[in-house]
Amino acid sequence: MAVVYKKTLKKNPINPDIEKYYPQLVTLGKSVGEEYIAHQVKELSSLSKGDIQSVITNFLDVVRTALYSGHSVNLRNFGVFSLSARTEGADTKEECTARNIKSIRINFRASKSIRPDVNASRVDDKIDFIDLESYLKRMSGVYLPDGNNKDEDGDNDSGLLG
């Protein structure tokens, strides 16, 4: 498995005459939903898919209730959920009321144990990257006629990519 990125040409905001290519991560396909997660957890446990879906639904309700009650939610080895607000300033303390809160958002801060590390050396923690062009070639099973079937990282796939 690998995380796909595309090469995006961007202008320097300070000097628009300078352009550079930057890797930009690509999300593939549809988002993974509760159904998929429930199925995967079922495969790893003795619980039924229905039980797991019920736990997920109830878990989300409890997290939402805790957040809306003014608490942060800390899931050890996963991360912390909290609320933040976009607000409008007021000239006086008396004018500063709940009406100055324009929107609320839920924030998530991943714990160190799940935070991605591009320099990880442990196999379970390592993230492989593949550029979009190479990924598409692999998915379509394209042969390169000159026999040069190397990835961007120099791995020779000798023949069919995939």
RABEL-V10108 format. One record per helix or strand. SS is the DSSP state (2 for helix, 1 for strand). FROM is the first residue (numbers start at 1). LEN is the number of residues. If there is no record, write none. Layout:
SS|FROM|LEN + SS|FROM|LEN
//
This chain:
1|3|9 + 1|19|7 + 2|34|11 + 2|49|20 + 1|73|3 + 1|79|9 + 2|98|3 + 1|101|10 + 1|129|3 + 2|132|9 + 1|150|1 + 1|156|1
//
